[in-house]
Amino acid sequence: MKLKNFYNHYRLLMAKGMGLATKISLHRRKRYMPFELNFFGKKIKAADAPSFLGMFIEIYLDKHYYFKATSEAPLIIDCGTNIGMADIYFKQQHPKAKIISFEADPEIAAVAKSNLAAFGFSDVEVNAQVVWIHDQGVKFQTEGGTSGRIGEAAKLFPSIRLRDELTKYAKIDFLKMDIEGAEYEVIKDAAPELGRVEAIFIEYHSIKGEEQKLGDLLNILREAGFRYHVKEAYTTELPYLERKLQLGMDLQLNIFGYRED
């Protein structure tokens, strides 16, 4: 076992929020089989065990969304909320936060609403909409976990233009974006309004066969006045020899954008 994997397993075993039996069962469950579990003393639902485990590590162990709010009630916009775990974390960190969330898959959005209700977070707004560059609907491929994406599909899903949503507020304390490959087009379209955002998190997805837009995305953040920090999310160990894919993606990076003091 690689040292990094051993370290992650150790951190998971020591982490709060779930019992040992629950943690062990997550590794044994089949993909895309919905289940319930006790999470910080509340019974919640999950759509896919590996997705749940990955989100728990990213949110609660790696603390990707931890930020210092400048007010008691920060405004957070969550693009790609999935089952609501990030919003639960945000409310645990900032109980008076105003959170507006978007989840493209309506079935998973319903799970997010149920999970937030289990915690008593009735003031979190969850919208079953695809975050995109217009509000005219878009074809979206559901996946059952965390990797549904815009693409060729038979069904048209409701969409929202993020740029229009940002204009409603003078200041957004935190903008989270995990929208599986649509991030560049959405950020490019919303660029004129990014000055309203204090901190931004973007998961960048490089999809095999499609043009990589990492440099362009970082330039948009720089021009909007952000300084950025980049960490790996999914990479290939020996890219000259092999480029392994994860659900069609050959690279994932976590981008943290912030304003300098």
Summary of the structure (lengths in Angstrom):
residues: 261
radius of gyration: 17.9
end to end distance: 41.6
largest distance: 50.2
contacts: 793
relative contact order: 0.11
helix: 32%
strand: 28%
